[in-house]
Amino acid sequence: MRTTLTAVSTVTGRPAAVLARLALAVAADDLLDAQVRTLGTGLWLLLTHSRGESDGDVHRIAWEALDAGSPGDFGVDGFPGRLEGCGASVVELSFDERPSEALIAFAGAGTATGAFNLPLFRTFADPFNTAGLVLSDALNQGSSFEVHDSLERRKAVFNTPEELYDLLAYIGSPGRFAVKRVIPRATSNVAAAASTDRIAEVAGMAGHQNPLAIVRCEGDLPTVGEALEPFAMPALVEGFARGSHLGPWMPVALDDAAPGRFDGPPRAVALAFEVTDGKLEGPRDLFADPSFDRAREEANRLADLLRRQGPFEPHRLPLDEQEQAELPAATARTQSRWVDA
């Protein structure tokens, strides 16, 4: 059976109203299954169906459900035909179900598009993280990474391991380049996908993003443990107040996904599912695990160090990388002081 998982995240919304709308769509056979989770101050929708990716009807169902939960909160008037550009993060992945179809739905709370570059790279291309790259004949053949350029609206594909360094030259700049899909070359089927739209480009959404990723696991793919291992190190990502600072990405249980201190630190959540005949069995909250306690402690320590730098870079992002890419309006009164040097 070919199934599509569509995941959508927002920074606001009332889950009961959204779930009620989606339940009607499932009852009408417009969707195979639907789950709604609270993600920080926002919502996380997980929808399965057999309509394929970028289906207008599925996107409309999700939009109408979100609009019922938070009317007028998504920066656009009326449904424009697809969810991208509506103030929501969206990722979709279609697959032919295996006898045991295990996958992980990842979400970032309070961080930016491109944050999943490092975890996806380590999961599918770093043998120090993923033993399967050495031990599995399928993974040993490498993967193709589809990378999107958010500035020039273009994309390219890089094959690992032979183009490893070329790939890193781009995805090491996650503010501009983001991994969209990963395709293991042994199967030619998409094994992972991530959202790449910057919702801060929507009016009123600056400083708030909840990017998403989906990673299929087990069999000829990385194990669940290999997909989680990158988060044992709290990498530095965009986030904190107004999305304009560097902060440690902290792996947390879903119940702890609401950033607090200085609107941070940025959070990562991972839910495991089995998919059977399009139905989502689960989830299991993977970061609600004491083995990630040390990563959380390290994230808090890094947050302390960065916060001491206050408005100074590198804690505050360079202006051309901030979601509010200009000096505060109050500085207008000093503009006349600047003269040719």
Buried (B, 14 or more C-beta within 10 A) or exposed (E): EEBBBBBBBBBBBBBEBBBBBBBBBBEEEBBBBBBBBBBBBBBBBBBBBBBEBBBEEBBBBBBBBBBBBBEEBBBBEEBEEBBBBBBBBBBBBBBEBBEEBBBBBBBBBBBBBBBBBBBBBBBBBBBEBBBBBEEBEEBBBBBBBBBBBBEEEEBEEBBBBEBBEEBBEBBEBBBBBBBBBBBBBBBEBBBBBBBBBBBBEBEEBBBBBBBBBBBBBBBBBBBBEBBBBBBEBBBBBBBBBBBBBBBBBBBBBBEBBBBEEBBBBBBBBBBBBBBBEBEBEBBBBBBBEEEBEEBBEBBBEBBEEBBEEEEEEEBBBEEEBBBBEEEEEEEEEEEEEEEEE
